[in-house]
């Protein structure tokens, strides 16, 4: 639609995107559907959204409002103009603390809203699992529920009013009304009158056919229009409407006081059926939440690094199911009494730790708030954990969230399991046992016609059973494409026609999100699937090992397809993932957007040679290879490693730029630069040379470069240190000197060596085969520009030098996280050998080694007091490999040193990223998100600790304060003792 694109670009200041790559990133949500939109617009204001919708209407295009794109039923995909509300429409418009209410724009993310409410002692309590990326507009459209709906209800219970754009362009206010419609604005009265007439006419049918369960989000909320039974609020017709009736511009919310201290009981069960049967008894204790995780989820979560420590703290044995029961009364003593009542109840029901089989079980008390939060994080990541299975068959959402009365929950789960077994599959279970709403997904491979056929049969049998129990086929996640087809069997033909009447009265020409709730396509139309007919991966010879995954490219396709679009990478605080997105808020710059683009390219859906295209390079341009997704993505999408594949493919086709060559080959020319250090350092002292280096080699003129020096750190094969030589039992270790510390900051290596010697370790230095050769290197710089063969050669010579030490079982210790952890991460992906695996297992960061030695009782360092405060910033790779605890515990060995971690994502330098003229602006903004402001607030005499070379550089440039490697801080402590 060229006219639509031309007019939008001419009349809007927000982003307008109609290219295939951008549209592909909006073609999916967290369901199994994929529909390419017409185009995408991100309006900067509500007025621009209004204008975009008006242009679409006049051009004959339909409109799909989109928030976080996390919907699991296909609500957020369609052949429409997508209006992305999440980028700019994110403001709190009004906050009334006294009356506990606020008005927001539709694109504000729930967690962001609650962060702003917290200082006022308030929160919005519809605490859904995707709170870090779900928008209030999307939640209202879906009538979201959340884990504590037993206490707080659904979105419908917490939305006071909505202002919305109707399909004809009029702006209308939907809220509470009187029976005579006098308080309804005149332009809205005809619509309100017709809606109330539908409610009155269908009152008996609504009473007979609407399920009597709390979690019912199917169809339109006609029960909100029934006269005499409740306060009529027209906004509640829009809630749950999935954006099919109007475009919300202002949403007024009811707020609640913050929860205080809570008590959680993790009820373990040796039998799944017993857990389901017990839920009806547990809810009588009036907890605020009863959440389920089953054995499959526990076992999968144990394989995910970020969740493993949490499970070790609260899971006992191998339960078939755990019910997480939360008490949240204002008086914490009451919570503790209720927790004891829970333990007594479990005993009364016959469960005990000393029993076996179905009656094995009991309650693990969880009172620590940090552990409670970590457990909630595990539970709310249930979907992503379930989707972490690496095989082609995945848990598929279609009978996802049926809700049944609690007294039928055990029978329902048993019968549904039998249906799955009948069709040759099994289900995964988690979520809201206390509300009778379990998220269950049978494992199917929708690439296979037989599994698509099984999906149809399972759905029809399951929904018939739900109707038998007078439950709801849609308990939380809405209908979208996956359940709308079943509204008529659920509610009956008469109400199905009433739903159509509501849609037509609001939107007679089908402008808004067509095909959802009414007049839907068949839910099993494979042409709408992400993996539809003809879907296939194009042949590709990968550079790295992807063998744990299925698909072409040696498994690369399967690795990319691990992204299920649930959007955990879109979080704006906490952890590291995804740092560039936190600056740009652009779908292109989040792991999900990159993975979708890569999947579409690998399967030929973006045209020929898409993998090595400039558009693909642009998609990955702001990926800083922080590796946070490796740890924080619950399905393990490792975009840093995938980026290497794309860069390698481009490097094989196109010549590298001068900038890339200078970055990649740094280890080769470093010895020469050290000898000519005065010449190489002139650049920073001359404004003309700074500008020239930007023009010729793309090094940003605003950024200083590392200072070359000629007194570089030099290895010696015959190191002899008195303290080690005098001790015949000295433990032997290897210190690997990386390129960056060797040539730019040798003090870090000097001090690390001093600390190790003071600890009575015999330190060896690996040597290149030829003494005249340049020093050893990990190959990191070559990988960063896609020169995989060069990196492999570099790694080979280093592996050969380290092989004798690895054979003896000696630890290999390094200082620079990005270099040392290359041995642990990329090395085994480049060399499938026992030596590579053994080296990876023996590679330790300096602080990891010391923390391990301390834990085993082997460390004996004579440390003196440092009565200071140390602010600790973690390198992204330290966080990705769970090494931050080791840094903290190592620093805490120093007497009187107070250690405070800085809550930060990537510093923004990310190796060469911060030096590049094309990315320096994003680099600086990343630093300003949290790290640099925290450093500026630090006391003048405080220590700033950062183990990453680039991190220290960013801190220096952005705050004019120096930062120290942990080795230097330990050396200061040694000196204090002397």
N, C-alpha and C positions, 0 to 999 in steps of 0.2 A: 504494500500500500504506500507508494511513493508520496502521495499527497499528504497522508497522515504524518509520515516522517518529516517531510519538508515543513509542514505547518508547526509541528511540535518544536522543531529546532529553531524556527524563526520566532516563536512566541514565548518560549520558556527559557529560564536561565539554568534550571536543573539539568542533570544529565539525560540525554535522549540517545538510546542505543538500539540500532536495528541490524547490526552485523550478526553473522551467524554464531560467532564465538560468544558474544554477550547473550544472545537469545538462548543459546544452549545452556548457559549457566542458570537460567530461570525456567528450564523445561522440566525440572524435576522438583519434588519436595521429598519428604521422608517416606513416601509411599512407594509402590513398585510401578508407578505410572510415569510416562514421559510424553509431554505434548509441547511442541515448539511454539512459543508465543509469537505474536505478530511483531512485537517490539517491547522495549522496556523504557519507562520514564521514572526518574527519581525527582519529584517536585521539591523545591526548596521551601515552599509555603503551602498552606491549605488553599490559598487563592490560586496558586499554580496548579494544584491538583484539580481544582474546579475547572480551570481552563483546559487542562489536558483531557479531562472527561468530556467536556463540551466539544472539543475538537474530534475526539474519537466518535462521539455520537453523530456529529455532522458528516463524518467520513464513513459511517456504517461499520465501525469496528466495535467489538464488545470490550468490556473493561474488567480486569481482575485485580482487586486490591490485595497486596501481599505484604506481610510483615516479615517474620523471621524465616518463612518458608519451611517450617518444621512440621507441617500438618502430615498426618500419617494415613489419610484416606483419600488423598488426591484433590483436596480443596484448593490448593494453591498452584495448580497447573491448568492450562487451557490455551486454546488458540485465540488469545485476546491480547489487548494492550495491557501489559503488567504495570501497575502503579506501585512502585516500591516505596512504602511508607517508612521503612526502618532506617533510612539514611539521614533524613533531615527532619521528618515530622515527629520530633522526639521530646517536645517540651512539656513541662508541667505548666498549665495555663493559670491555675488558681489552686491555692491550698488554704483551707479553713481548718486550722488545727483544733479550735474549740469545738467545732461541730463534727470533727473527724471525717472530712470529705475533701476530695480534690478533683480537679478537672484536668484531663491530659489530652494531648494529641495521640492519634492512633498508633504511631510508630515507636512510642517509648517502650523500652524493654522492661520487663517486670523487675528484674534485679536492680536495674538502674533506678527505677522508681523507688524501690524500697531503700536503696542506699540514701536517697535524698530525703526520704521520710524518717529514717532512723533517728536523726538528731532530735526530732520532735516526739519521739516515743511512739510512733505509729508505723504500721505496715499495711500493705494490701495482701490479705491472707489467702488468696487463691493460689497456693504455692505449688504450681505444676512442676513437673520434673525438668522441663525445658526452660526454667525461669531465667537462665543466663542469656537466652536469645529470643524467647517468645515475646511478642509485642502485645500490648493491651488491646489493640484493635483486633488482632488475630484471636486473642483469647475470648473477646466478646463475640466475635463471629462464630466461634466454635462452642460457646458456652462451656468453657473449661472448668475443671473441678479441682484438681489438686489433692495432695496426700492428706490434707486435714479438712476435707469437706464434711466429715462427721461433725466438726465443730462449726465451721464457717460457711458451709454450703457451696454453691456453684457461682459462676460469674453472674448468673441471673439474680442471685440473692444479694449481690454486692454492686450491681450497677444501678445507679439512681436515675440517670437520664443520658440520652445520646442526642447530639445534634448531627444531622446527616444530610448529604446531598441526595435528593431523589433523582430518579432516572430522567425526569423532565428538566433538571437543572435547578429546581427550587431547593432552598435550604429550609429544613424543618426541624423543630425541636420535639423529641419524643420523651415523655416522662409521665408522671402520675396525672390522672385526669379525673374529673368529677363525672358523675353519671349523665349530666346534661350537656356536657361538652363545652360549657361556657369558657373554661380556662384553656381550651385548645385554640391556637391561632387560627384565624379564619381560613387561610389557604390550606390548612391541614384538616379542617373539619370534615370535608366529604370523605377523605380516606379513613379518618378515625371512625366516622359513622358506619362506613362499610365494614371495617374490621370488627367493630362491636356487634354488628348484625350477624357476621359469620360466627362469632363466638356464641351468641345467644342461640342461633339456629342449630349449631352443632353441639350444644351443651351435653345432651344425653349421650351422643356418640363419643364425645371426649371422655365422659365419665366411664363409659364402658370399655373404651379401647386404649386410652393412655395408660401405660404401665405405672403401677403404684410403687415405684422405687425411686430413691433419691437421684440416682445417676441415670437420667433419661435425657438425652440430647438429640433424639431423632425427630425429624420433621420440623415444622414451625411450631412455636409455642402458642398454639391456639388456646390452651388452658389459661393463659394469661388474659384472655379476652372474655372469659365466662363471667357474666354478671352475677354479683351477689356472693361469690365464693372467695374473693380476695380483692385487695386493692388493685385496680387496673392501672398498669404501667405500660404504656405503648412501647417504651424502650425494650421491654422484654420480648416483643415480637422480633426486634432486630437481633437481640442476643440469640446466638445459635443459628442465625440465618445464613452463615457462611459467605457473607458478602454478596448474596444474591438479590437483596432487596434495596439496598442503599449503600452509600459510601460514608462511613462515620468520620466526622471531622473533630468533634469534641465528645469525650466520654467522661461523665461524672461518676466517681467511685465512692463507695462507703469504705472507710478505713477502720482499722481495729488497733487496740493497744498492742504493743510488742509483747510477745511471749516472754515469760521469765524463765527461771531455771526449770528444767524438765527432768523427768525420770523415764528411762527407756528400759523395757524388758525384752530381751531377745529370746523368744520362746522357741526352743528346739523340738523337733518332732522326728521320730524315726519312721513315720509313715505319712505320706502326703494327704491321704483321705482323712486321717485323724486331725491333721492341721486344719483342713477345711471345715470339718465338723465342729472343731473347737471354737471357730471364729464367732459363732452365734452366742456362745457363752461369754467369751472375752469382752464383747461389746457392751455387755450389761454392767461392766465396771466403769463405763463412760470414759474411755480413753479418747484422746483427740485424733488418734490415727492407729490403724492396724494394717500394716503393710507386709506383703508376702515377698520372700525370695525363695526360689526352689533350688534343688540340688544342682541342676544344670547351670543356673546362674552363679551359684557359689563356685563351682568347678571352673567355669570360664573366667570369673573374676580373679580367681587365684593365679591365672596365667597372665594377668594384666598388671604390669609393674606398679602402676599408680594405686591400685586397689589392694594388692597383696598384703601390705603391712596392716591395713585396716581389718581384713578378714582374720588375720592371725590373732588380733586382739579380742574378737568377740565371738568367733565361731568355734564351737567345741565339737570335736569328732567329725563325723560325716552325716549330718542331718539330711533327711529327704526334703524338709521344708523348715523355714524359720519365719515366724510371725513377729515383726517388730512392733511392739505395743508401746505407744507414747502417751504419757500423762503430762498435762500442761496447765494445772490449776495455779492460781495466783500464789497460794500458800504452798511452799515446797514441802513442808511436812505432810501435807495432804497427799502430794505426789508420792512420797516415800511410803505412806500407808497403803496407797493404791497399788504400788509396786509389790508390797508384801501380800496384798490380797490376790494379786495375779499369781504369785508363787503358790499361795494356798490353793487357788483354783486349779492350777496345773496338777497339784497333788490330789485334789478331790476328783479330778478327771482321770486319775490313775497313772499319771506320767511320773517317771523318776529316772535319775541318772544311773541308778543301779539296775534298771530293767533292760530288757533287750527287745528287739523287734518293734512292733507298732507302738508299744507303750514306753519305749526309750525316749527320754527327753527331760526338759526342765527349762529354767529361766536363767539367763546370764544377765546380771544387772549391768547397766551402762549409765553412769552418773556423770562422767567427765564430759563437759560440753564440747570439747574438741573432738573426742571420739564419737559423740552423738552426731556432730556435723559430718564427720567422715563417713559414718554409716549411712546417713541420709544421702550423701553423694553417691555411695555405691548403689543404693536403691533407686535413686532418681536416674541413674545411668543404666537402668535395667535394659532398655531397648538396645542401647549401643553394646552393652555386654553380650546380650543374646546374639547380636549381629556380628560378633567377633569371630564366629565360626569361619574357617578358611575354605571349606569345601563349597562347591557350586550351589548346593542346596542351602537355603537360608530360611530362618523363621519369617513367614509371610503374614502380613496384616490383612485380615478380612473378617475373621470372627474375633477381632482383636480385643474388644472391650464390652462384650455382652455383660449385662448386669442382671442378677436374679436375687430374689429374696434370700436372706441369709440362711433360713432354715432349709433351703434347697441347695446351698452352695456345694456341699460335699457330694450329693448325688449328681449335680450338674457336672462337676469336674470329672467324676468317674465315668459318666456316660459320654462326655465329650472325648475323654481319653480313648474310650472304646471306639468312637467314630474315627478318630485319627488312626488307631491301630487297624481298623477295617480297611482303611485306604492306604495302608503300608507306610505310615509315618508316625511321628510322635510330636508332642507339643512342648513349648517352653512356657513357664508360668511365672508371673510376678505381679506386683501392684496391690490393689486396694481391697484386701480381704474383708476389712471391716465394713465396706460398703457393698459387698457382694459383686464387685466389679474386678475381674481378673484379666490382665492383659495376657492373652494366650495366642501363640502363633504356631501353627503346624509348620514343620520343616518341609519345604517344597522347592523344586527347581523349575521356575516358570519358563525356562528355555525349552522344557520338554512338554509336548502336547498332553501326555498322560497326566502330568502333574497339574496342568491347567484344568483338565477335565475333573481331576480329583478335587481341586479347589471349589468348583461349582457344586459338586455333590456334598462336600463337607459343609459348605455354607448353607445349603438348603436344609440339610439335616440338623445342623446346629441351631439355625434360627427357628425351625419348627419346634425344637425342644425348648428354646427360650420362651416362645409364645405359650407353650404348655405350662411353664412355670410362672406365666404372667410377668415376665421380665422384659428387659429392653435389649434390642439388638445393637443399640448404640449408646453405650454408657458414659463415654467421655470424649472420644476422639472424633466424633461427628460422622457424617455420611460421605461427603465428597463424591468421588467416583465409585468407591468400593461398596458402600451400603445404601446409597440412594435407591437403587433398584429394588431393595427389599422393604421400602417404606409402605408400599401398598399391601403386601402380605402382613406386615406388622400392624398397621393401623386400619386396614380395610379400605375398600374402594371409595367409600363416601368421604372419609377424611383425606384420602389421597387427592380427590378432586378439590377438596377444600384447600389443601396446600397449594394446588395449582391456581386456585382462585386468588389466594393471597399474593402469590408471585405475580400474577397478571395485573392485579390491582395496583401493586407497587411499580411494576416494571413491565408494561404491556408489550414492549418491543424487544425484551430479552437483552438489555444492555449489560447487566451485571452478572458476571460469573455463570454463564448458562451451563446447563447439564448437571447441576448439583441440586439435590433435594427433590426437585421435580423434573420430569422428562429427561431422565439420565440415560446414558448409553448402557449397554450390558457391562457389568462389572468385570467380566472375563474376556472382554474384547482385546485380544492380544495385540492389535494394532495400536493400542494405547499404552502398552507395557514399555518399561525401560529396556527390557530385553525382549523385544518383539520379533515378529517373523523376519528372517534374514539377518538378524543381529549376529555379528561375528567379528572377531578380532583379526586385524591384518598382520601378516607375518612380519616379525621383527626379531633380529638377533640382539639380545640384551648384552650389556656390558657387565652387569652385576648379577648376582645369584638371586633369583626369585622362586626357587624350586618349592618352597612351602605352599605356594598358591597355584591354582589351576589357570588354564587359559593360555593364549599364545604369548610369544615373547618370553618363553621360559617361565611363565607365571606372572609376568608384569601386568598383564590384563587383569588377572584375578586380584592382584594386590591393589590395583587402582579401584576395582569394583568393591573393595571392602568399605568404601565410603558409602554410607546409607543415607546421607543427606540430613541427618538429624541435627547437625549444626552445632555440636559442642564447641567447635572452633570459633564460633561467633561471640563467645563471651568477651566481655570488655574489661574485666578485672580478674585477679586471681590466676596463678600459674603463669605460663609464658605464651601459650598458643592463643591467637595467632597475631604476632606483634604489629605487622604492617597493617593488618585489617583494623586494629584499634586506632590507627591514625586516619586511614582513608574511609573506613566504613563501606568499602566497595566489595561486592560479592566476588569480584575477580581476585581480590587479595586475601581471601580466606582459604583455608585448606580445602573446604568443600568445593568452592568455586574452581580451584585449580584442579582438583581431582575430577570433577565433572568435565572440565575442558579436556583434560588428558584422556579420559575414557572415551569421549566423543571423537577425539582425534585418532586414538588407537583403533577405533571400530569404523573408521571411514565416514563418520557422519558430519565432518567439518570440511570435506573436500580433500583432494589429493595433496599429499605432502604436508598435511596440517601439523604433524608432529614437529617438523623443523621450520615451520613458518614464522614470520615476524610476529604474527598474532599470538602464537604460543609462547614465543620469547617474552612478549609483553605481559602475558598472563603470569609468567613465573618471575618476572623482573623484580618484584618486591618481596619474593620469598627469600628470607635471610638465612635459610638453612639452619634455623635455630634448633631443629630436631625436637621441639616441644611436642609436635604431633606424634612423634614416635612413642612418647610416654603418655601424653595427655589425651590423645584421641583414643576413645575406648575400643575402637575397632582397629587401631594400630596402623592408620594410614601414614606412611613415612614419606612425606612430601620432599624432605631434604634429599633422600636417596633417589626418589623419582626424578627430581630436578637434575641430578647427575646424568641420568639416562637421556633426558631431553638435550642437555648441553652437549653430551657426547655425540648424539646424533647430528646436532648442528655443527659441531667441530669437525666431524667427518665430511661435511658438505661444504662448509664455508670457512674461509680463513679467519683466524682470530683477529680481533682488533689489537692495536698497540697496547691499550689499557689491559686487556686480558692477557696478553703475552707477558707484560711486566709483572702482573700479579702471579700468573701461573709459574713462570720460570724464576721467581725470586730465589729459590734455593741454589739455582745454577750460577746466577751472577752475584750473589751475596758476597762471596769471598773477594771479588774484584771491587765491589762497592765499598767494602770495608777498607781495602787498601787505598782507595781514592775517596775516602769519606768526606774530606773537605770539599771536593768538587761536587759530590752528590748532595751535600747538605746546603749548597748555595741557594737552591730553589726557594726555601722558606724565608730567606732574608731579602728576597727581591720581589716586589709586586709584579714586575714585568715577567719574571720567570714563573711566578705563580699562575698568571694569566696564560702564559704560553703552555704550561703543563696541562692546563685545562683544555685549551684549544687543540693541542696535539695528542695528548694521552688521556684526556677525560678525568684527570685528577683535580678535584674541586679546588679552586683557588682559595676558598674560605677555610679549607682544612689544612692544618699542618701535617707533615709527613713524619714518620718515625725517623729519629736521628741515627745515622750510621756512625759507627765508631771503629777505631782500629784496635782497641784493646779488647778484642772479642774473647768470649769464653772458649778456652781450648781444652780439649780432652787429652788425658795422658793415660796410657795403658799401664803405667807402672806406679800408680798412685800409692804412696806409702804414708799413712797417718799413724802417728805414735799410739794414739788411744786404741786404734783397731789392731795394730800389730802386737801390742802388748797383751791383748786379750785373745788367747788362742781359740776361744769359743765365739768370737764375734760373728754376728749373723751377716751373711753376704747378700748384697743387693746390687742392682744396676741402676745408674742414673742416666736417663736418656735426655740429652740436651737438644731442645727443639731449636729451629731456625730463628724464631723471633726473639727468644730470650738470649740466645747465643750472640746475636749480632746487635741487638738494641738495648737489652736490659740484663747484662751479664750478672748484675748484683743479685738477681733472684736465684740464679744457679749457684753463685758463690755462697749465698746465705743458706740455701737448701743443703749444700754440701757440708757446711759448718754444722748445721743442725743434725744431720745424719751421723757425722763423725762424733759429735758430742753424745749421741745416743749409742755409741760404740758399735756402729755398723761398718763393715768393710765394704767400701764402695768401688764398683767397677765401672769403667767407661767403655761402651762398645766402639769399635774402630772400623772404618771402612777397610775393605780387603787390601787396598793399596794405600800406604801411609801418605802418599802425595795427593790422594783424591780429596775432593771437598768433603765436608762432614756429612754424616747421615741425616736423613730427613724422612718424615712420615708420609709425604706425598699429598698432604692436605691441599696445598695451593693448586696443584694440578687438577685435583678433583673439583675444585671450586670453579674452574673454567671449562670443565668437560674433557680434559686431556686424560682420559682413563688409562690409556696405554703408558703414558709417561708416569702416571701415578703408580701403575703396577710395577714398572721398572724401578722406580724409587723405593717402593715397598720391598721389592725382592732383595735389593742390596742391603736394606736395613734388616730384613728378616734373616738373611744369611749371617750378618754380623751378630745378631742377637741369638741365633740358634744354639750355640754352645751354652749360653746362660739359661735359656729356656729348658734345654735338656736336663740341666742340673736343678731345675725347679726354682730358680732365683726370681724374685719379684723384679719387674721392670717398672721403674718409677719415672714419671714425668711431671712437669710443672704446668705446661700450657694445656688447658682442657681440650681445645679443638684438635690439638696434635696427638696427645696421648690417647684420647678416646677414639681416634681414627683406627688405632690397633684393635680396639674392642668392637667397633661397629663396621666400618667399611672393609677392613682387612679380610675378615672371613667371607665377605660377599665378593671379594676379588680373587681369593685363593681358596679353593676347596681342598684343604690339606690339613693334616694333623698338626703341622707346625703352626699354621695360621690360627687354628683353634686353641692350641696350647699357649701361643703368645697372647691371644685375646684374653685368655683366662688369667694370665700372669701380669697383665698391664694394670697399673694402679696410678691414680693421681697421688701426688705427694701427700696430701692430707688424708686420702683414703688409706694409704699405707700406714700412716701414723695412728689413725683412729683404730685400724684393725689391730695393730701392735698393742695399743693401749687396752683394747678389749680383751686381748689374750694374755695380758699381764707381762708383755715383753718390753714395754717402752720405759726407758729410764732417762729422762731429760732433766738436767739441772736448771729448771726455769725459775726466773726471778719475777717479782711482782711488776705489773704495769698498771698503775692506778688510773686507768683511762677508760673511755668508752670506745668501742669499735663498732662501726656500722658496716655490715657485710652485704655486699652485692654479689649475687651468684651468676656465674657465666651460664648461658643457656644450656650448654652441653653438660655442665655439672648437674643442672636441674633435670635434664632429660635422662641422665643415668643415675638419678637419685643419690647424688654425691653431696648434696648440701648439708645433710646431717653430719657427714664426716668433717666438713669444714668447721661447722659450729662446734662440734665436740673437740676438735683439735685446738681451736682458739680458746675454748673453755679450760684447757689445761693450764693456761697462764694465770697465775694468781692475781686477783684484784682486777682483772680485765672484764668489763661488762660488754657483752656481745648482743647486738640488736640487728637482726636481718632486715634489709630493706625490701619491702614488698614491691617487686618490680618485675616487669617482663624483660624483653631483650633491651640491652643498653642502647641499641641503635647502630652501633658500628658494624657488628657482624662481619669481621674480617675486612674485606675490601669494600663492602657495601657503603660504609660511611665516608669513604674517600672518593667515591664516584660522583662526578658532577651531575649525573642524571638522577641520583638517589639521595644526595646529601640532605635535601629538604625533609624527606621522610625520615632519614636517619636522625636528624636533630629533633624532629617532632616526637619520635619514639623515645628519645632520651628525656624529653620534657614531660612525658606522661606521668612518670613517678620517680625515676632514678635521680635526675639532676635536681629537681626541687628538694628531694630528701637530703641530698648531699649539701645543698646550700643551707638547709636548716640545721645541719649538724654543728655541734659546738666547735669552736675554733681549735681546741686542743684534741678533738676526737680523731681517732684513726679511721680512715676509709680503706676497707679491705676489698680487693677485687682480684681474683686469680687470672682473669683473662687479659691478655695484652691489649686487645681492642677495647675492652671495657675500661681499662685504666686510661687509655687515650681519650675516650669519649668523656670520661669524668674530668680529665684535665682540661680539655677544650671547652667543655660546657659549664664548668664551675670554677676553673682556675685553682683546683685543689688536687693535690697528688694522692694517688691511691697505691696501696702496697699489696704485694702478693703475701699470702699467709706465711711463706717461708721467711720473709723479711721481718714479719711481726714476731715470729718465734726467735729469730736471731736477736731482736731487741730484748726479748725476755731472757735469753742466755746472757747477754751483756749485763742486764740488770742483776742477774745472780752473781756475776763476777765482781 
